[in-house]
Amino acid sequence: MLLLSGIFSLSNTFVEETVYRLGVITALDNVLPHYQIALMSGAIFVLAHYFGMPGGVVGVLVAGFLGWFLAKSILFCLFKKVFTL
């Protein structure tokens, strides 16, 4: 059971990063500035995790920060540009 939980967690993480980060970043790369792409990725991540654990306002704040931070780190790795918000 522990092995299955680990496999599920890793596959879920991979899918979330692919959809919420790489999907948003590649779709909006030449459309919006990078800081707006990071904010958009965080906002979409928040919407998907609003009813998660922890839910409500705390979940929104945690998921929003994490989504923004991870998108910002991917943008940095891809483009080697530092931007501030």
Secondary structure as GFF3:
##gff-version 3
##sequence-region A 1 85
A	DSSP	alpha_helix	2	16	.	.	.	ID=ss1
A	DSSP	pi_helix	17	23	.	.	.	ID=ss2
A	DSSP	alpha_helix	24	28	.	.	.	ID=ss3
A	DSSP	alpha_helix	34	49	.	.	.	ID=ss4
A	DSSP	alpha_helix	56	79	.	.	.	ID=ss5
###
